[in-house]
Amino acid sequence: MAEEKEETKEINNSSEFYSPIPQGYEIGKTKYVIITGSVISGIGKGTVSSTLSKNLQDRGLNVEPMKLEAYLNVDSGTLNPFRHGEVFVLDDGTETDLDLGTYERMLDKNLGKDNFITSGRIYKQIIEKERKGDYLGKDVQFIPHVTGEIKLEVRKLAQKTNADIILIEIGGTVGDYENQFAIEALRELQYEEGKESVCFINVTYILEPSSLGEQKSKAAQFGIKSLMQMGIQPDIIICRSKSPLKQSIKDKISLFANIPLKRVFGAHNVKNIYSLPIYFRNMGVDDEICRILKLEEKFPKNTNEKLEKYADYVTIPENSENITIGIAGKYIGASDTYISILNALEHASFATKKKISIKWIDTREINSLDSSVEETLGNLNGLIVPGGFGDKGIEGKIKCIKYCRENNIPFLGLCYGFQLALIEFARNVCQLKNANTTEVDKNTPFPVIDILPEQKSILNLGASMRLGGKEVFIEANTKAERVHNSNLIRRRFRHRYECNPDYIEKLERSGMLFSGSDGGNIMQILELPQHKFFMATQFHPEFTSRPLNPDPLFLEFVKSC
């Protein structure tokens, strides 16, 4: 059967020009907001992008976010979380940057692979097209072919979703060699779509050296000028800073960026990012975007009632009950590695009005003495063992799980935490000495966790796990059923190993209950019915938790703490 060819047409048929657009796409119909960052990385572009998306959504616009990443990886699946933060899994199984999680939570909508583009994916597509002869004998170049493919992906998302606005965040910092072609592609997009269809926003950083005690704007000025040298005049500047932006700094940025003072905004550090939508609304950022894109008459600003109610809901009173939850993970020291877990706890905190403090636990430092575990966990109200891979610190994690089980401390295990809870129970309750996962010990006498059968022949690491949203069938009359108030849920997975079906009967005879599965032999939820709260899941409930709709497991866990 012949492979279906992508239906596109050219804006200009010149041999020097390559700018394909999807069949039926209408130039100028969709509006685009482009977010770039200057001065430093990790400036908070993802938070700014999701906040503006929510504010525009609140006006009635259909907003579709997109992240353009400069790295050559095809997706984020093989990236080290220490270097790049959490790998966020979409419902369709795409392994993405953590910013996609921020978008989903703020917009309360599921995204897909078309919302996330990397340079690696673009280059891979170009090479595949070249091998098929799609470029009709042309010499394939960065400009126009790389830029043309980027524009094509952007426009395909616009057409597929029928969005009013595509809000695009460009990863990295202005001046990075890696993202130059993405920035150039979007400069060309503005040229082709028209200035009234594309709004450029630069998020910059205002330095505040402690030795000086004042804000300095020179680095921000140079960053903005670098963008202007690439042919892009920013329409709006958002200045990130530790403390509120000084008026004198706004005046300088307005002058050197060549934009009106009313389009320079300050965004200083806040404790709760969910308070940002009302803060940005009160500054009028979405008003300016709509003026630039000629949308203010069609989509006038709503009253602030919904955003104010949202802000009230996500505020925890000062006199609220305080609880401390431990996270015993592999990637301790970089909170972005578990950002979805932190957000899911925050969502449960909004609903319960409990203040949550996090204690990070490096399980490599837990020795064989019970006193070491008690010293580490004694003051906790609950413990989470999150996902991960490999043998780093797992014996310490198993000791922590044992302590929670024996001392009735609320415990929630996620993915690898599910597997380690099962290993602990097998060793210490079922008396299966040296029970283990074959990921760590291929010669264990009791392989209670083993590789999924379909994974045994797979050699590549990228995009090869059991990934994405899948149905979970929940047993009747279990805590899992009571917590979820349903016998069928859909959750996201990212794993290669599973509970070995050969041991299910022995584990259940000893008191463990498998309350959720795939409808067959893949166990997906375990619980100890006699325990205050002892539950673990092979899936990642944190990926689908939302501010106004916290994940039921996290909510019940926090309630029990």
N, C-alpha and C positions, 0 to 999 in steps of 0.2 A: 504494500500500500504506500503510495507516494506521501512524503512528509508535507504537511500543510504549510504553505508559505505565508509569512506575516504580511498582512495587507497594509501597505503604506504608500504615501505619495511624497513628492519633493516640493518644498516651497519654491525652490529655484532650480531649474534643470541645468544650470551652468556646470561645466565639468570641474570647476574649482570649488563648487559649493556642495555641501552634503548636510541637509537638514530635513530628514524624513519626518512626516507626521502621520498619525493613524488615519485611515480612511474614515471620512465623516467628521473629522475634528474641525472645529470652527475657530479660526484665529481670533483672539480678542474676547471670546465668550467667557473663559475661565480667568479668574484673577489669581495672582501669585504673590506670596509674601516670602521673601528670602531672608534668612537669619544667618549672619556671619559673626565671627568672634575675633577680637584683636587683643593684643598684649600678652595674654597667657591662655593656656589650655585649662579645662575644668572650670571655666568661668560661669557656667550655669545657663548655657544656651538652650539646653533641653528643657530646663524649668521655665525659662522665658517663653520658649516656643509653645509649650503645653499650656501655659497661663494665657497667652494671647489667643491660642486656639479655643480655649474655653470661653473667653470673653466674646470672641466673634461668634461662636456657637450660640451663646446666650442671646445674641441679637437676631437669631433665626437663620444664620448662614450655615450651609452644609460645608464643614471644614474637614479637609483630609490632610493629615500631617505626613511628611516624608523626611527620612534622614539619608543624606548622602555622605558616606564614609570614604576616606581617601585610601585606606589600606588595601593591599593586594589580596587579602583573604577574600574568598567568595562569600563567606558569612562570618559570624562571630564565634562559631562553635568551637574552634580550636584555640581561641585566645586565652591567655593566662589571666584569670580574674584579678590577680595582684596588679597587673599592668593596666588592665582595661575595664575592670569592674565586672559586675554580674553579666552572665549570658542570659538574656531574656528570651523565652520561648513563646512564639505566637501559636495561636490555635491551629494554624495550618502546618506547624512543625518547623517553621523558619527560626533559626537561631540568630538572634539579633543583639544589637547594642542595648544597654540598659535604658536609654532614652525612649525607646519604643514602649517600655513599661510605664514611664512617666506620662507619655501621650495617652495610653490606654486608660490609666487611672483618672487623669484629669478630664478626658472627654467621655469616659464611661462607654467605650466602644471597642470592639475587637478589630485589630488591624491584620494585614496579611503581608506576604512577601513583596508585593509591589510597593509597600510603604518604606522599604529598606533597600538601598542600593549601595554597593561597594565598588571601588575601582576594579577589584578583582573580578567581580561579576560582569562589569562592563567590558573589560578586556577579554574575558572568556567568550562573551557573546560576539565580540568583534572578530576574534580568531576563528570561531565556528562559522561565522558568516563568510569570512574570507575564503575558508577552505571549500565552502559550498559554491563560491563564485558569485555571491550576492552583490559584490561591489563592481562587477562588470569590468574588470581589468584595471581599475584605478589603483594607484599606489596608496595604501592605507596609512593614514597619518593621524597624529594626535589631534591636529586641527586640519580638517573639519570632522574626522570620523569619530574620535572619542567624544568630542563635544556634541556631535550630532546624535550619537547613541544616548547620551545623558538626556538631551532635550526630548528624544523620543520616549524614554521611560517616564519622564515627568508628564508628558502629554497623554501617554497611555493611561496613567493613573487618573488624570483629570477626566478623560473620556469614560473610563470604566466606572468611576464613582459618581459621575455627573456632579462633581463638587462645585460649589460657588468659589471657594478659595482652596488652593493647594499651598500649605505652609511648609516650606522646605528649610531644614536646618543643615548647614554645611559643616561637617565635622572638622576638627582641627582649628588652626589659627590663621588669619590672613598673613601671608608671607611664607607659609609652609609651601615647599615645592610640591608636595603630594596633592594638595587640593586646588592647585592653580587651574587645572582643566575643568574642574567642577564650577569654579567661580567664573571662568571664561564662558562656559556653556550657559550659565544663567545671565551673564551680561548679554550674550547673543539672544537669549530668550526675551529679554526686555526689548531689544532692538526689533525683533520679529513680531512680538505681541503688542507692542506700543507701551509708552511710559505710563499710561493710565491703567495698564493691566498688571504691572509689576511694581512692588514696593520693596525696597532694600532696607533692612534694619541691621545696624551693626551694634553688637553688644561688646562694649569695651570695659576696661578695668582702670579705675582710678587708684593709683598707689597711695599709700598712707604710711610712710616709714615711721616706725616707732621712735627713732632717734630725732625726727623732726617734729612729729606731732601735728602735721598738717597734710592736706591732700595735695597730690601733685598730678598734673594732667599731661606732662610732656610725652610719656609713653603712649597714652591714649591718642594724642595728636598724631604721632608717627604712625600708629596702627591704622588710623582713619585715612591718613595720606597715602599709605600703601594701597589701600582699597581704591582710592581715587586714581592712583597711578595705573591701576588695572582697568580703568575705564568705567568705574562704578561710582556714582555719586550717591552716598547713602541718603535715604529720605528721613530716617529716624535714627537717633542714637540713644541707646540705653546704657547708662553708666553704672556698672556694678561697683560697689565699695563696701568697706567695713561699716562705716557710719554714714548718716544721711549726707547727700551731696550738697556741697556749698554752692551758693548762688554764683560766686566768682568763678568757680570751675565750670558751671553751666554756661556762663558767658563766654569763656575761652573756647569751650568745645563748639559752641554755636558759631563763633567767628572762624575757627580753623577748619571746621567741617563744612562750612558754607551752607548751613541750614538754619531755618528760623528757630529762635530760642524756644518756642512752644513745642518744638519737636525733639528737644533734648530732655530726657527723663532720668531720674535717679532711681536706683534699685539697690538699697543697702541690705546687708545680711538680716534675715529674719529666722526665727526658730521654727516656724511652721510654714512650709511652702504652700499649704492649702489656703492660707490667708492672702496669698498674692492676687488672686483674681479680683477681689474687691479693691485691693490697693492699686492695681493697675487701672481698674475702671475709674476710680476716683481721680487718678492722674490724667485720664483721658487718652490713653495710648490707642485703644481700639477706635476712638473717635477720629484720631488723626489718620489711622490706616484707612478707614472708610472714606475720609475726605480725599486722600491721595488716589484711591482706587475708584472714586466716583460711586460709592455705594451708600452714602449716608441717607439719601432720600428713599432708596428701596429697602434699606435695612436700618431704620432709625434705632437709636439706643433705647433699650427697654428701661423701665424703672429698675432700680438696684435691688428690688425686694428679694428676688431669687438669690442673687449673689450675697446679699446681707444675711439671709437665712442660712446659706451655705457656710458663710464665715462664722456665724454663731454656733452652728453644729460642730465645726471642726476646732472649736475653742474649748480647752479643758480648764475649769475653774481652779483658781490657785489653792483652794482648800480641799481639793480632791484627794481621795485615798492614793497613797503611793505604794507601788509594788515593784519588785526587782526581778527581772527575768534574765537568766543566763543563756548565752548562745555559745555552744561548744563546737566551733567550726574549724575548718582547715585554714581559712584565709583570714585569720585574726590580724587586726592592725589596719585594715582598709575597709571601712564601713560600706563602700560602694559594692563590695563583693556580695553583700547580703541585703541590698537596698530594697528588694521586694518584700523580704521578711520584715524589715524595719517598718515599711509602709503598711503591711498587713497588721502588724501590732498597733501601729498608730490608728488605723481604721477601727480596730476593736476598742482602742482607748477612747475614741470619739463616742462610740456607742455606749460604753460602760461608764464613761467619765472617770476612769482611773488614770492616774499618771504612771507612766511606765519608765523605769530606769533600766538600762541595759548593762549587764556585766559580761564582758568578753572573756571567754575561758580558753586558754591555750592548753589543750589536753596533753601536749607533749611534756608539760611540767608536772603532771600528776603521776606520782610514783605508785609503787605497789602497796603502800600502807593505806589502810582505811582512813586513818586520821588525815591524810593528804586530801582525800575526796571530801571528807566532812568539813575540813577547813575551807575548801573551795566552794562547796555548795550549801553549807549550813545556813546561810542567811538569805537564800533564794526563795522566791515564791513559786517559781516554775523554771523549767529548763527546755530549751529547743536544741535538738541536734539536726543541723541542716544538711543539704545535699553536698556531695563531694566525690572524690575519687582517690584511690590508692591507700597506702598503709600509714600515712603520716598521722600520728597521734590517735590511731583508732583504739588502741588498748585503753588509753585514758578516757575516750568517749564511752567505751563499754563499761568502765568502772563507774562513770557518772550515771549512766542509764540504770545500772544495778542499784546505785544509791537511791535514785528516784523511785524505782520500783519497790524497794524494801522500806522506804520511809514515807511512802504515800505523797510524794511531791509531784505536782502536775508535770507531765512530760508530753512533749509533742515531737515526734520524729518525722523528718521529711526526706524522702528518696533514700539516700544513703543512711539517714537516721532510722528509717524503717528497717533496713537490712541489718544494721547494728543492734537494734532493739531485739530483733529476731535471734541474732547470734548470742546476745547476752542471755536470753531466756533459754535457748537450747543448751548453753553451757551450764548455767547455774540452777535451772529448774528441771530441765529434762536430763541433766547429768550426762550430756554428750560432750565429754572433755575434748578440748581443742577444736570444737566446732568452729567453722569459719566460712568466709566467702572465697571462692576459687579465684577471685580477682587478686586477693592478697596471698593466699596459700593454695596453690594448685594441688598439693598433696594432703590436704586436710582429710582426716578420717571421716569427718561428718560435714560434707559440703551443703550446708543448709541454704546457702545462697550460691547460685550457679548462673552461668551465662545463659541468656535466652537462646533457645535452639536456632532461631533464624539468624543470630549474630555470629555463630561459630565459623561461618565461611567468609565473613566480612573482614578485610584487612585494613581498609582506609578508616581514618578516624573522623573525617569531616562528614557531617550530615548523615551519619550511619547508625545512630542510636534509635531506640523506640521513642519517637518524637511527636509532640503536638497534642492536641485535644483528642481525648478518647472517652468512651462511655465507661462509667463505673456503676456496677450493679450492687446495690446495698441490701444486705440480709435484713429480714423483718425482725422486730423486737431486739434491736441492738442499739447501743449508744450512737453509732454512726447514723442510724435511721432517725433517732430522736433529734440529733444535732442538725442534720440536713433536712429533716421533715420531708424526706423523699426516699424512694427506693432506686432512683436513677439520677445520676448527676453526670456532668461532663467536666473533666479536669485535664490539665496539661502534664505531659510526661517528658522525661529526658533520662533514659537509663539503658544499660546493656544487660544488667544482671537482675535476677528475680529470686523470689522464694522457690527453693527446689520442691516441686510437688511431692516428691518421695517422703518428705518430712512433715507434711501438713497434718496428717492424722495424729502423729506422735505429739506435735506441738499443741494441737487442740485438746488431746486427752489430758495434757498437763495444765490446761487452764487458759491458754491463749485462744482468742476468738478472731477468726478472719471474717470481718464483717463486710468487706467489699472486695469485688473481683471484676475481671473482664467478662464474666459470664462463663468462664472456663477454668483453666488451671493457673492463670496469673493472678496471684493475690495482691490486692491493691490497698486494703485498709486492715490494720490489726488493732485490737484493743484488749485490755484486761478488765473484765466486767466488775471485779471487786475493788478496783482501784479508784481513787478520787477522780483522776483524769490521767489515763495512760493510753495514748493513741498515736499511731504512726501511719503514714501514707507513702505509697510508692510514687505517687504523683506530687506535684508542686501546687498546693492550694494558694500559695502566696501570689502566684501569677494572675489569678482571677479575682483577687480581692479589690474592692473599690471603696473610696471614702464614704459614700452614702450606703454602701451595701457590703459590709465587711464579710470576709469568708467565714462561714459558720464554725469551722474547726478552730480558727484563731479566736473567734468571739467566745466560744465555749471554754477554750483554754484560758483566756484572760479572766473570764468570769470565775473560773475555778481557782485562780491564783490568789 
